C-alpha cells in the first residue's frame, strides 16, 4: 500500500486531494498536515513514500521543507501542488529535489498521470507547468515576478528598513508569517538576502 502525505493549509484543497487519491487502488492517505513541522514529526515515526506539498505554509517555506525531506528521507518522492506559477520558483523546487510540479488548477486526470510518472522514478510536471517553462525568455533578467498584495506590502516595508517584528505589528500578522513571505520573496527574485532583494526590486522599478 502506497502511503501518501498531504501538506497544505487549505482544508478544501486537502479534502479534494484526499478524495481523489483514495479512488486509486493501492493508495492510502497516511496523513494530512497544515504545517511542515507536523509532517516532519509524523515522518519520524511513520513511513511515507509520497508527499504532496504546497509551497506557502504557515510555519515554513516549501523549498526548505522539500530540501529537508529529501535529505532525511531520500527515497520519499515529493510532488509540489501549488498556485505559484512563477518560472523561477518551479525551477528552484525541481532543483531542491521535487519530482513533480502541479498547479492546483490541474484536472484530476492530469494530476494522477503526473503522480504515476513520479512513482515510476521520473520527473513529471503538468501540461500547464510545461507551457510556463517552455515560454521563450528573451531577457531572463527582465522577468518581473508576480507578487501578491501582501508580498508587495512587505517588500515596501523591507525597503524602508523595517524589521520583521515591526512589519508584523504594522500589518497585524505574526512574525512567522512575515518570515514566510520574506522567504517567498527571496525565491521569486532569485536572491539570497534582503539587500539584494531591495536592489533587484528597485532595478525592476517595483519600488
Number of C-alpha atoms within 10 A of each C-alpha: 9 14 16 23 23 24 25 24 17 12 12 10 16 18 13 11 20 19 12 14 19 13 10 10 9 10 13 16 19 18 18 22 19 19 19 25 14 14 20 16 10 17 17 11 8 12 15 21 19 22 25 23 26 30 24 22 20 19 15 20 21 23 25 14 21 24 18 15 22 16 13 12 15 13 12 18 24 28 26 26 24 20 13 18 18 18 17 16 19 23 13 15 23 20 12 18 20 27 24 25 30 29 19 16 13 16 11 13 10 16 24 16 14 22 26 13 15 20 18 9 10 13 18 24 26 20 16 16 19 14 11 13 17 10 9 9 10 8 7 9 10 10 14 15 19 14 15 10 9 12 16 16 13 21 22 16 16 19 16 10 14 13 12 19 14 15 19 18 11 10 12 9 12 14 16 15 17 22 18 18 23 21 21 21 23 16 20 21 20 16 16 12 12 17 12 14 22 22 14 18 17 12 11 14 9 13 13
